[in-house]
Amino acid sequence: MKCLITGSHGFVGTHLEQYLIEQGHEVIGYNLSDGHDIRDYETLRNFLDHNRPDYIYHLAAQAYVAESFQNPKRAFEVNTIGSMNLLEAVRQLGLKTKILLAGTSEEYGDAEPLEDGVLNPLSPYAISKLAMDKLGLLYAKSYGMNIVITRAFNHTGPGRGEMYAESSWAKQIVEIENGKRELLEHGNLETIRNYTDVRDVVRAYTLAIDLPSDVYNICSDQNVTMRTVLTILESRAKIYIHNKVNQSLFRPSDFSFKEPSCEKFYSITGWIPTYRLETTLFDLLEYWRYRL
Protein backbone atom coordinates (compact mmCIF):
# COMPACT_ATOMS: atom_id res chain seq x y z
CA MET A 1 0.00 0.00 0.00
CA LYS A 2 1.09 3.58 -0.65
CA CYS A 3 0.99 5.57 2.59
CA LEU A 4 1.26 9.34 2.84
CA ILE A 5 2.34 10.79 6.19
CA THR A 6 1.92 14.52 6.65
CA GLY A 7 4.52 15.60 9.16
CA SER A 8 6.65 12.51 8.59
CA HIS A 9 9.77 14.34 9.81
CA GLY A 10 8.17 14.95 13.21
CA PHE A 11 8.45 12.90 16.39
CA VAL A 12 5.54 10.54 15.73
CA GLY A 13 5.97 10.68 11.97
CA THR A 14 9.51 9.30 12.04
CA HIS A 15 8.43 6.35 14.18
CA LEU A 16 5.37 5.74 12.01
CA GLU A 17 7.39 5.86 8.79
CA GLN A 18 9.86 3.31 10.14
CA TYR A 19 7.06 1.00 11.27
CA LEU A 20 5.19 1.19 7.95
CA ILE A 21 8.34 0.46 5.96
CA GLU A 22 9.02 -2.54 8.19
CA GLN A 23 5.49 -3.74 7.36
CA GLY A 24 6.27 -3.56 3.65
CA HIS A 25 4.41 -0.36 2.73
CA GLU A 26 5.58 2.40 0.40
CA VAL A 27 5.83 5.66 2.36
CA ILE A 28 5.84 9.22 1.07
CA GLY A 29 6.08 12.31 3.24
CA TYR A 30 4.63 15.82 3.18
CA ASN A 31 6.67 18.13 5.38
CA LEU A 32 7.00 21.85 5.96
CA SER A 33 10.79 21.45 6.14
CA ASP A 34 10.67 20.17 2.54
CA GLY A 35 8.62 23.15 1.41
CA HIS A 36 5.25 21.37 1.69
CA ASP A 37 2.79 23.54 3.61
CA ILE A 38 -0.69 22.14 4.25
CA ARG A 39 -1.96 25.72 4.34
CA ASP A 40 -1.28 25.88 0.59
CA TYR A 41 -4.33 24.15 -0.90
CA GLU A 42 -3.30 24.07 -4.56
CA THR A 43 0.14 22.61 -3.88
CA LEU A 44 -1.35 20.00 -1.56
CA ARG A 45 -4.05 19.08 -4.08
CA ASN A 46 -1.52 18.69 -6.88
CA PHE A 47 0.69 16.53 -4.67
CA LEU A 48 -2.23 14.24 -3.83
CA ASP A 49 -3.29 14.08 -7.46
CA HIS A 50 0.21 13.03 -8.49
CA ASN A 51 0.74 10.45 -5.73
CA ARG A 52 -2.81 9.15 -5.07
CA PRO A 53 -2.07 7.35 -1.78
CA ASP A 54 -4.12 4.46 -0.40
CA TYR A 55 -3.71 5.75 3.16
CA ILE A 56 -3.13 9.20 4.61
CA TYR A 57 -1.86 9.57 8.17
CA HIS A 58 -2.42 13.26 8.89
CA LEU A 59 0.05 14.14 11.65
CA ALA A 60 1.19 17.59 10.47
CA ALA A 61 0.19 20.16 13.07
CA GLN A 62 1.14 23.02 15.30
CA ALA A 63 1.38 20.56 18.16
CA TYR A 64 2.81 22.39 21.16
CA VAL A 65 0.19 23.69 23.60
CA ALA A 66 2.33 26.55 24.91
CA GLU A 67 3.02 27.78 21.38
CA SER A 68 -0.70 27.88 20.64
CA PHE A 69 -1.18 30.38 23.47
CA GLN A 70 1.56 32.53 21.94
CA ASN A 71 0.20 32.29 18.39
CA PRO A 72 -3.44 31.09 18.29
CA LYS A 73 -3.85 32.26 14.70
CA ARG A 74 -1.17 29.90 13.43
CA ALA A 75 -2.66 27.03 15.43
CA PHE A 76 -5.97 27.43 13.60
CA GLU A 77 -4.41 28.05 10.20
CA VAL A 78 -2.38 24.83 10.43
CA ASN A 79 -4.55 22.52 12.49
CA THR A 80 -8.01 23.48 11.25
CA ILE A 81 -7.70 25.13 7.84
CA GLY A 82 -4.74 22.95 6.85
CA SER A 83 -6.70 19.83 7.74
CA MET A 84 -9.73 21.07 5.81
CA ASN A 85 -7.45 21.62 2.81
CA LEU A 86 -6.44 17.97 3.00
CA LEU A 87 -10.00 16.68 3.29
CA GLU A 88 -11.25 18.95 0.52
CA ALA A 89 -8.44 17.97 -1.82
CA VAL A 90 -9.20 14.28 -1.32
CA ARG A 91 -12.90 14.96 -1.92
CA GLN A 92 -12.38 17.10 -5.01
CA LEU A 93 -10.06 14.51 -6.53
CA GLY A 94 -12.53 11.70 -5.87
CA LEU A 95 -9.90 9.60 -4.10
CA LYS A 96 -10.99 6.56 -2.07
CA THR A 97 -8.11 7.10 0.32
CA LYS A 98 -8.48 6.05 3.94
CA ILE A 99 -7.59 8.96 6.22
CA LEU A 100 -6.47 9.08 9.83
CA LEU A 101 -6.73 12.47 11.51
CA ALA A 102 -4.49 12.60 14.57
CA GLY A 103 -6.59 14.41 17.14
CA THR A 104 -5.58 14.83 20.76
CA SER A 105 -6.67 14.06 24.30
CA GLU A 106 -6.32 17.80 24.93
CA GLU A 107 -9.76 18.16 23.36
CA TYR A 108 -11.27 16.69 26.54
CA GLY A 109 -9.61 19.14 28.88
CA ASP A 110 -10.80 18.34 32.40
CA ALA A 111 -13.99 16.61 31.19
CA GLU A 112 -14.61 12.86 31.23
CA PRO A 113 -12.54 11.48 28.33
CA LEU A 114 -15.27 9.49 26.57
CA GLU A 115 -15.39 9.58 22.78
CA ASP A 116 -19.08 10.48 22.67
CA GLY A 117 -19.05 12.65 25.79
CA VAL A 118 -18.82 16.37 26.45
CA LEU A 119 -15.53 18.03 25.53
CA ASN A 120 -13.93 21.01 27.26
CA PRO A 121 -10.78 22.08 25.32
CA LEU A 122 -8.66 24.49 27.38
CA SER A 123 -6.11 25.81 24.87
CA PRO A 124 -6.10 27.23 21.34
CA TYR A 125 -4.33 24.04 20.29
CA ALA A 126 -7.10 21.84 21.69
CA ILE A 127 -9.86 23.96 20.18
CA SER A 128 -8.21 23.94 16.75
CA LYS A 129 -7.88 20.16 16.90
CA LEU A 130 -11.51 19.75 17.98
CA ALA A 131 -12.55 21.82 14.97
CA MET A 132 -10.49 19.46 12.80
CA ASP A 133 -12.25 16.47 14.33
CA LYS A 134 -15.69 17.96 13.66
CA LEU A 135 -14.74 18.62 10.04
CA GLY A 136 -13.55 15.03 9.71
CA LEU A 137 -16.83 13.67 11.03
CA LEU A 138 -18.77 16.00 8.74
CA TYR A 139 -16.82 14.93 5.63
CA ALA A 140 -17.24 11.27 6.55
CA LYS A 141 -21.01 11.60 7.01
CA SER A 142 -21.78 14.07 4.22
CA TYR A 143 -19.45 12.78 1.50
CA GLY A 144 -19.02 9.12 2.44
CA MET A 145 -15.27 9.49 2.97
CA ASN A 146 -13.22 6.99 5.00
CA ILE A 147 -12.05 9.12 7.94
CA VAL A 148 -10.91 7.88 11.34
CA ILE A 149 -10.12 10.26 14.19
CA THR A 150 -7.77 9.21 16.97
CA ARG A 151 -7.40 11.04 20.25
CA ALA A 152 -4.08 9.86 21.63
CA PHE A 153 -3.17 10.75 25.18
CA ASN A 154 0.39 11.72 26.11
CA HIS A 155 2.95 9.70 24.18
CA THR A 156 6.69 9.86 24.46
CA GLY A 157 9.88 7.97 23.75
CA PRO A 158 13.15 8.39 21.84
CA GLY A 159 13.12 11.51 19.69
CA ARG A 160 10.57 13.44 21.75
CA GLY A 161 11.04 17.21 21.35
CA GLU A 162 12.83 18.97 24.18
CA MET A 163 10.00 21.49 24.62
CA TYR A 164 7.89 18.76 26.24
CA ALA A 165 8.32 18.30 29.98
CA GLU A 166 9.57 14.71 30.23
CA SER A 167 12.01 15.15 27.34
CA SER A 168 13.25 18.46 28.72
CA TRP A 169 13.93 16.77 32.05
CA ALA A 170 15.76 13.88 30.40
CA LYS A 171 17.93 16.33 28.48
CA GLN A 172 18.63 18.39 31.60
CA ILE A 173 19.64 15.26 33.53
CA VAL A 174 22.16 14.37 30.84
CA GLU A 175 23.49 17.95 30.84
CA ILE A 176 23.94 17.70 34.63
CA GLU A 177 25.71 14.34 34.21
CA ASN A 178 28.00 16.01 31.67
CA GLY A 179 28.74 18.95 33.96
CA LYS A 180 26.95 21.43 31.66
CA ARG A 181 24.38 22.61 34.21
CA GLU A 182 23.76 22.42 37.96
CA LEU A 183 20.00 22.26 38.44
CA LEU A 184 17.01 20.73 36.72
CA GLU A 185 14.15 23.21 36.30
CA HIS A 186 10.54 22.08 36.17
CA GLY A 187 6.99 23.40 36.22
CA ASN A 188 3.88 21.93 37.84
CA LEU A 189 4.53 18.41 39.14
CA GLU A 190 1.05 17.72 40.51
CA THR A 191 -0.84 17.42 37.22
CA ILE A 192 -1.84 13.93 36.10
CA ARG A 193 -1.14 12.60 32.63
CA ASN A 194 -1.70 9.29 30.83
CA TYR A 195 1.42 8.03 29.04
CA THR A 196 1.84 5.59 26.15
CA ASP A 197 5.05 4.79 24.30
CA VAL A 198 5.19 6.33 20.83
CA ARG A 199 6.07 2.92 19.37
CA ASP A 200 2.78 1.54 20.70
CA VAL A 201 0.89 4.60 19.43
CA VAL A 202 2.08 4.25 15.81
CA ARG A 203 1.11 0.59 15.88
CA ALA A 204 -2.32 1.68 17.08
CA TYR A 205 -2.60 4.18 14.23
CA THR A 206 -2.01 1.46 11.62
CA LEU A 207 -4.86 -0.55 13.13
CA ALA A 208 -7.18 2.44 13.53
CA ILE A 209 -7.01 3.64 9.92
CA ASP A 210 -8.92 0.57 8.68
CA LEU A 211 -11.75 0.96 11.21
CA PRO A 212 -15.18 2.46 10.45
CA SER A 213 -15.26 6.26 10.45
CA ASP A 214 -15.48 7.32 14.10
CA VAL A 215 -13.49 8.73 17.03
CA TYR A 216 -11.18 6.41 18.99
CA ASN A 217 -9.17 7.08 22.14
CA ILE A 218 -5.60 5.76 22.22
CA CYS A 219 -4.26 5.45 25.76
CA SER A 220 -2.81 3.14 28.41
CA ASP A 221 -3.35 2.32 32.07
CA GLN A 222 -0.35 4.48 33.04
CA ASN A 223 -1.97 7.46 34.78
CA VAL A 224 0.72 9.25 36.75
CA THR A 225 1.59 12.63 38.20
CA MET A 226 4.37 14.55 36.56
CA ARG A 227 6.21 14.20 39.87
CA THR A 228 6.26 10.44 39.31
CA VAL A 229 7.64 10.92 35.80
CA LEU A 230 10.44 13.12 37.14
CA THR A 231 11.18 10.67 39.95
CA ILE A 232 11.55 7.79 37.48
CA LEU A 233 13.93 9.82 35.32
CA GLU A 234 16.00 10.94 38.32
CA SER A 235 16.24 7.34 39.54
CA ARG A 236 18.06 6.51 36.29
CA ALA A 237 20.51 9.40 36.55
CA LYS A 238 24.19 8.65 37.08
CA ILE A 239 24.49 11.35 39.77
CA TYR A 240 22.16 12.98 42.26
CA ILE A 241 19.89 15.55 40.59
CA HIS A 242 19.03 18.83 42.31
CA ASN A 243 15.87 20.46 40.94
CA LYS A 244 13.88 23.64 41.41
CA VAL A 245 10.52 25.09 40.39
CA ASN A 246 10.41 27.57 37.52
CA GLN A 247 7.07 29.40 37.51
CA SER A 248 7.46 30.35 33.85
CA LEU A 249 7.13 26.66 32.95
CA PHE A 250 3.58 26.44 34.32
CA ARG A 251 0.94 26.14 31.58
CA PRO A 252 -1.92 28.67 31.40
CA SER A 253 -5.22 26.91 32.17
CA ASP A 254 -3.38 23.87 33.56
CA PHE A 255 -5.41 20.82 34.55
CA SER A 256 -5.19 17.09 35.25
CA PHE A 257 -6.67 14.56 32.86
CA LYS A 258 -9.33 12.28 34.26
CA GLU A 259 -8.61 8.58 33.79
CA PRO A 260 -9.33 7.81 30.12
CA SER A 261 -11.29 4.95 28.66
CA CYS A 262 -9.95 3.26 25.53
CA GLU A 263 -12.28 0.28 25.71
CA LYS A 264 -13.85 0.95 22.29
CA PHE A 265 -10.50 0.72 20.50
CA TYR A 266 -9.30 -2.21 22.62
CA SER A 267 -12.46 -4.24 21.99
CA ILE A 268 -12.39 -3.78 18.22
CA THR A 269 -8.67 -4.25 17.53
CA GLY A 270 -7.26 -6.19 20.48
CA TRP A 271 -4.43 -3.63 20.65
CA ILE A 272 -2.68 -3.29 23.99
CA PRO A 273 0.41 -1.23 24.87
CA THR A 274 3.58 -3.27 25.25
CA TYR A 275 5.98 -0.70 26.76
CA ARG A 276 5.90 0.19 30.45
CA LEU A 277 6.57 3.80 31.42
CA GLU A 278 9.88 3.00 33.09
CA THR A 279 11.22 1.46 29.88
CA THR A 280 9.95 4.35 27.77
CA LEU A 281 11.56 6.97 29.99
CA PHE A 282 14.84 5.06 30.18
CA ASP A 283 14.93 4.87 26.37
CA LEU A 284 14.25 8.62 26.24
CA LEU A 285 17.12 9.24 28.63
CA GLU A 286 19.42 7.06 26.54
CA TYR A 287 18.36 8.97 23.44
CA TRP A 288 19.59 12.23 25.04
CA ARG A 289 22.80 10.58 26.22
CA TYR A 290 23.46 9.60 22.62
CA ARG A 291 22.51 13.06 21.30
CA LEU A 292 24.62 14.96 23.84
C-alpha positions as CSV (number, residue, x, y, z in Angstrom):
1,M,0.0,0.0,0.0
2,K,1.1,3.6,-0.7
3,C,1.0,5.6,2.6
4,L,1.3,9.3,2.8
5,I,2.3,10.8,6.2
6,T,1.9,14.5,6.6
7,G,4.5,15.6,9.2
8,S,6.6,12.5,8.6
9,H,9.8,14.3,9.8
10,G,8.2,15.0,13.2
11,F,8.5,12.9,16.4
12,V,5.5,10.5,15.7
13,G,6.0,10.7,12.0
14,T,9.5,9.3,12.0
15,H,8.4,6.4,14.2
16,L,5.4,5.7,12.0
17,E,7.4,5.9,8.8
18,Q,9.9,3.3,10.1
19,Y,7.1,1.0,11.3
20,L,5.2,1.2,7.9
21,I,8.3,0.5,6.0
22,E,9.0,-2.5,8.2
23,Q,5.5,-3.7,7.4
24,G,6.3,-3.6,3.7
25,H,4.4,-0.4,2.7
26,E,5.6,2.4,0.4
27,V,5.8,5.7,2.4
28,I,5.8,9.2,1.1
29,G,6.1,12.3,3.2
30,Y,4.6,15.8,3.2
31,N,6.7,18.1,5.4
32,L,7.0,21.9,6.0
33,S,10.8,21.4,6.1
34,D,10.7,20.2,2.5
35,G,8.6,23.2,1.4
36,H,5.3,21.4,1.7
37,D,2.8,23.5,3.6
38,I,-0.7,22.1,4.3
39,R,-2.0,25.7,4.3
40,D,-1.3,25.9,0.6
41,Y,-4.3,24.1,-0.9
42,E,-3.3,24.1,-4.6
43,T,0.1,22.6,-3.9
44,L,-1.4,20.0,-1.6
45,R,-4.1,19.1,-4.1
46,N,-1.5,18.7,-6.9
47,F,0.7,16.5,-4.7
48,L,-2.2,14.2,-3.8
49,D,-3.3,14.1,-7.5
50,H,0.2,13.0,-8.5
51,N,0.7,10.4,-5.7
52,R,-2.8,9.2,-5.1
53,P,-2.1,7.3,-1.8
54,D,-4.1,4.5,-0.4
55,Y,-3.7,5.7,3.2
56,I,-3.1,9.2,4.6
57,Y,-1.9,9.6,8.2
58,H,-2.4,13.3,8.9
59,L,0.1,14.1,11.6
60,A,1.2,17.6,10.5
61,A,0.2,20.2,13.1
62,Q,1.1,23.0,15.3
63,A,1.4,20.6,18.2
64,Y,2.8,22.4,21.2
65,V,0.2,23.7,23.6
66,A,2.3,26.6,24.9
67,E,3.0,27.8,21.4
68,S,-0.7,27.9,20.6
69,F,-1.2,30.4,23.5
70,Q,1.6,32.5,21.9
71,N,0.2,32.3,18.4
72,P,-3.4,31.1,18.3
73,K,-3.9,32.3,14.7
74,R,-1.2,29.9,13.4
75,A,-2.7,27.0,15.4
76,F,-6.0,27.4,13.6
77,E,-4.4,28.0,10.2
78,V,-2.4,24.8,10.4
79,N,-4.6,22.5,12.5
80,T,-8.0,23.5,11.3
81,I,-7.7,25.1,7.8
82,G,-4.7,22.9,6.8
83,S,-6.7,19.8,7.7
84,M,-9.7,21.1,5.8
85,N,-7.4,21.6,2.8
86,L,-6.4,18.0,3.0
87,L,-10.0,16.7,3.3
88,E,-11.3,19.0,0.5
89,A,-8.4,18.0,-1.8
90,V,-9.2,14.3,-1.3
91,R,-12.9,15.0,-1.9
92,Q,-12.4,17.1,-5.0
93,L,-10.1,14.5,-6.5
94,G,-12.5,11.7,-5.9
95,L,-9.9,9.6,-4.1
96,K,-11.0,6.6,-2.1
97,T,-8.1,7.1,0.3
98,K,-8.5,6.1,3.9
99,I,-7.6,9.0,6.2
100,L,-6.5,9.1,9.8
101,L,-6.7,12.5,11.5
102,A,-4.5,12.6,14.6
103,G,-6.6,14.4,17.1
104,T,-5.6,14.8,20.8
105,S,-6.7,14.1,24.3
106,E,-6.3,17.8,24.9
107,E,-9.8,18.2,23.4
108,Y,-11.3,16.7,26.5
109,G,-9.6,19.1,28.9
110,D,-10.8,18.3,32.4
111,A,-14.0,16.6,31.2
112,E,-14.6,12.9,31.2
113,P,-12.5,11.5,28.3
114,L,-15.3,9.5,26.6
115,E,-15.4,9.6,22.8
116,D,-19.1,10.5,22.7
117,G,-19.0,12.7,25.8
118,V,-18.8,16.4,26.5
119,L,-15.5,18.0,25.5
120,N,-13.9,21.0,27.3
121,P,-10.8,22.1,25.3
122,L,-8.7,24.5,27.4
123,S,-6.1,25.8,24.9
124,P,-6.1,27.2,21.3
125,Y,-4.3,24.0,20.3
126,A,-7.1,21.8,21.7
127,I,-9.9,24.0,20.2
128,S,-8.2,23.9,16.7
129,K,-7.9,20.2,16.9
130,L,-11.5,19.8,18.0
131,A,-12.6,21.8,15.0
132,M,-10.5,19.5,12.8
133,D,-12.3,16.5,14.3
134,K,-15.7,18.0,13.7
135,L,-14.7,18.6,10.0
136,G,-13.6,15.0,9.7
137,L,-16.8,13.7,11.0
138,L,-18.8,16.0,8.7
139,Y,-16.8,14.9,5.6
140,A,-17.2,11.3,6.5
141,K,-21.0,11.6,7.0
142,S,-21.8,14.1,4.2
143,Y,-19.4,12.8,1.5
144,G,-19.0,9.1,2.4
145,M,-15.3,9.5,3.0
146,N,-13.2,7.0,5.0
147,I,-12.0,9.1,7.9
148,V,-10.9,7.9,11.3
149,I,-10.1,10.3,14.2
150,T,-7.8,9.2,17.0
151,R,-7.4,11.0,20.2
152,A,-4.1,9.9,21.6
153,F,-3.2,10.7,25.2
154,N,0.4,11.7,26.1
155,H,2.9,9.7,24.2
156,T,6.7,9.9,24.5
157,G,9.9,8.0,23.8
158,P,13.1,8.4,21.8
159,G,13.1,11.5,19.7
160,R,10.6,13.4,21.7
161,G,11.0,17.2,21.4
162,E,12.8,19.0,24.2
163,M,10.0,21.5,24.6
164,Y,7.9,18.8,26.2
165,A,8.3,18.3,30.0
166,E,9.6,14.7,30.2
167,S,12.0,15.1,27.3
168,S,13.3,18.5,28.7
169,W,13.9,16.8,32.1
170,A,15.8,13.9,30.4
171,K,17.9,16.3,28.5
172,Q,18.6,18.4,31.6
173,I,19.6,15.3,33.5
174,V,22.2,14.4,30.8
175,E,23.5,17.9,30.8
176,I,23.9,17.7,34.6
177,E,25.7,14.3,34.2
178,N,28.0,16.0,31.7
179,G,28.7,19.0,34.0
180,K,27.0,21.4,31.7
181,R,24.4,22.6,34.2
182,E,23.8,22.4,38.0
183,L,20.0,22.3,38.4
184,L,17.0,20.7,36.7
185,E,14.2,23.2,36.3
186,H,10.5,22.1,36.2
187,G,7.0,23.4,36.2
188,N,3.9,21.9,37.8
189,L,4.5,18.4,39.1
190,E,1.0,17.7,40.5
191,T,-0.8,17.4,37.2
192,I,-1.8,13.9,36.1
193,R,-1.1,12.6,32.6
194,N,-1.7,9.3,30.8
195,Y,1.4,8.0,29.0
196,T,1.8,5.6,26.2
197,D,5.1,4.8,24.3
198,V,5.2,6.3,20.8
199,R,6.1,2.9,19.4
200,D,2.8,1.5,20.7
201,V,0.9,4.6,19.4
202,V,2.1,4.2,15.8
203,R,1.1,0.6,15.9
204,A,-2.3,1.7,17.1
205,Y,-2.6,4.2,14.2
206,T,-2.0,1.5,11.6
207,L,-4.9,-0.5,13.1
208,A,-7.2,2.4,13.5
209,I,-7.0,3.6,9.9
210,D,-8.9,0.6,8.7
211,L,-11.7,1.0,11.2
212,P,-15.2,2.5,10.5
213,S,-15.3,6.3,10.5
214,D,-15.5,7.3,14.1
215,V,-13.5,8.7,17.0
216,Y,-11.2,6.4,19.0
217,N,-9.2,7.1,22.1
218,I,-5.6,5.8,22.2
219,C,-4.3,5.4,25.8
220,S,-2.8,3.1,28.4
221,D,-3.3,2.3,32.1
222,Q,-0.4,4.5,33.0
223,N,-2.0,7.5,34.8
224,V,0.7,9.3,36.8
225,T,1.6,12.6,38.2
226,M,4.4,14.5,36.6
227,R,6.2,14.2,39.9
228,T,6.3,10.4,39.3
229,V,7.6,10.9,35.8
230,L,10.4,13.1,37.1
231,T,11.2,10.7,40.0
232,I,11.5,7.8,37.5
233,L,13.9,9.8,35.3
234,E,16.0,10.9,38.3
235,S,16.2,7.3,39.5
236,R,18.1,6.5,36.3
237,A,20.5,9.4,36.5
238,K,24.2,8.7,37.1
239,I,24.5,11.3,39.8
240,Y,22.2,13.0,42.3
241,I,19.9,15.6,40.6
242,H,19.0,18.8,42.3
243,N,15.9,20.5,40.9
244,K,13.9,23.6,41.4
245,V,10.5,25.1,40.4
246,N,10.4,27.6,37.5
247,Q,7.1,29.4,37.5
248,S,7.5,30.4,33.8
249,L,7.1,26.7,33.0
250,F,3.6,26.4,34.3
251,R,0.9,26.1,31.6
252,P,-1.9,28.7,31.4
253,S,-5.2,26.9,32.2
254,D,-3.4,23.9,33.6
255,F,-5.4,20.8,34.5
256,S,-5.2,17.1,35.3
257,F,-6.7,14.6,32.9
258,K,-9.3,12.3,34.3
259,E,-8.6,8.6,33.8
260,P,-9.3,7.8,30.1
261,S,-11.3,5.0,28.7
262,C,-10.0,3.3,25.5
263,E,-12.3,0.3,25.7
264,K,-13.8,0.9,22.3
265,F,-10.5,0.7,20.5
266,Y,-9.3,-2.2,22.6
267,S,-12.5,-4.2,22.0
268,I,-12.4,-3.8,18.2
269,T,-8.7,-4.2,17.5
270,G,-7.3,-6.2,20.5
271,W,-4.4,-3.6,20.6
272,I,-2.7,-3.3,24.0
273,P,0.4,-1.2,24.9
274,T,3.6,-3.3,25.2
275,Y,6.0,-0.7,26.8
276,R,5.9,0.2,30.4
277,L,6.6,3.8,31.4
278,E,9.9,3.0,33.1
279,T,11.2,1.5,29.9
280,T,10.0,4.3,27.8
281,L,11.6,7.0,30.0
282,F,14.8,5.1,30.2
283,D,14.9,4.9,26.4
284,L,14.2,8.6,26.2
285,L,17.1,9.2,28.6
286,E,19.4,7.1,26.5
287,Y,18.4,9.0,23.4
288,W,19.6,12.2,25.0
289,R,22.8,10.6,26.2
290,Y,23.5,9.6,22.6
291,R,22.5,13.1,21.3
292,L,24.6,15.0,23.8
